[in-house]
Amino acid sequence: MLMYCFIKSFINIKPFPIALGVIMFAFTLEFLQLFKLTEILNPYNNSIIKVILGSTFQISDLLAYSFGTFIILIIEYKIQK
């Protein structure tokens, strides 16, 4: 929701394309965690990469991203009516 609102504050387009882009970005980062990208990119134990990419894959995160996107779209479409 935070990323959606940040992008929406700068770009005035319909809610669905922004929400779709944000959830695709979030899912991509989550699946990169599944493939241990931080271990591949982190030969010198760089904690910044761990903070940005995360370190553990969790299905509950995917559910939270999906739920947040669903809620923000409901709110946006209710406001537009």
Secondary structure, 3 states (H helix, E strand, C coil): CHHHHHHHHHCCCCHHHHHHHHHHHHHHHHHHHHCCHHHHHCCCCCHHHHHHHCCCCCHHHHHHHHHHHHHHHHHHHHHHC
